[in-house]
């Protein structure tokens, strides 16, 4: 024991049980990332008259589900 240390032997055993290598590796294996869904690209044709009037405009839309 360390002099004037408030940590008890029971608390040390609890910490060892919680943070031991087997617990850490087990939790790392259980918390893996899932693959994100595929990105769907959907392009539409711009009518020529609209493009001629607004050739300097850029439109971008993000849809989150």
N, C-alpha and C positions, 0 to 999 in steps of 0.2 A: 504494500500500500504506500501511497505517496502522502507525506506529511501535510496536514491541513487540506486535504482533498475531500470534497463532499460526495464524490462518486463512490457508491458502494459496490461490493463484489457482485451483488445481485443485478445491479444496473449494468455492470460490465458484461455479465452473461447474457442479459437481454439484448444489448447492443450487438454482441457477437452473433446471437441467433438471428437478429434482423438483418445485419449487414454482412453476413458471411459470404464467401465466394459463391456457394451454391445458390443462395437466395438472389444474388445480383445476376448471375448468369441465367437463372430461371426467369427472372423478370424481364431481362433483355430479350429472351426468346419469345416471350408471350406478348411483347409490345412492339411487334414489327410493323412497318408501314404497309398499308394496302396500296395496290396499284391504282392510280387514278383512271377514270374513264377516258375513252378516246375523245379527241377533239373533233367536233363535226364542223366542217367548213361548208358554208352555204353561200354561194355567190349568185347574184342576180345581175341581169343585164340592165344597164342604164340607158334609157331612151336617148337617142341622139340629140333631140331638141333640148332636153334637160341638161345634157352634158355641155352643149354649146353655150347655153346661158350661164352655167355655173362651173366653168372649167377650173376655177381656182379653189373650189370647196372640196374638203376632204371629210368624209363621213365614216366614222368607225363606231361600232356598237358591240358591247360585251353583254352577254346574257348569262346570269348565274342561276343555277338551279340547285 
